[in-house]
């Protein structure tokens, strides 16, 4: 049973499902941006309101065979309602071990949602993205959110992506972009709008360096990308340089790959197959 060791930040929560018992874990957010909260008291079913702790140290249920050292990253397994040291398609980031966990222990002390210096591979897309079909509106093909106040001076972000045009119509074109800050943010890469053929692919990679932090922080960067979506094995690459550019590190920042078809036609479809974000600090 999950229990408190030390509770920090709490947020209000309106329950629309079944009873949440004290110590129960609730998954918040959607997609790759999910995190967990722990009920500080029972929250009644359907219309109950209460509080969730999203910070602090908690004794959470674990897979007994898991072992780990202080500071190791742990995940909440939504399929089995317990923590684990192994990431999978059913896990959500939970935090880091506050104390070492030995083999056979069914609980472990976790510093909840401790992403302050979460480094290494932050995100790696594990399934084909949702297809963008029959739309001429610029649309996110895939995204990952870097939480607020994570980036530090000297940090490096490494981003890699790849996608494919699975179906095409006539001379309709496809444009692809990579952003930091979402669709309204800074465009890092812009693949030229291209009359693509079936199975043409697009790809690119970028490195960003954080120079200063805060609401008026700055980043610089460089990258390479396939100049236009084209058949596999026929790539022509371009380079891109980002001069010093403003970034608010006190706010969450979305790494986003977008696609835009020139016309709305059911015969046009593309998707993102690869998106990885790595933080080196």
PyMOL commands that set and color helices and strands:
alter all, ss='L'
color gray80, all
select helices_A, chain A and resi 31-33
alter helices_A, ss='H'
color red, helices_A
select strands_A, chain A and resi 3-7+10-14+25-28+35-39+49-53+56-61+73-77+82-84+91-97+107-112+120-124+132-133+139-146+156-167+173-180+186-195+201-212+217-226+237-247+253-261+269-280
alter strands_A, ss='S'
color yellow, strands_A
deselect
rebuild
show_as cartoon
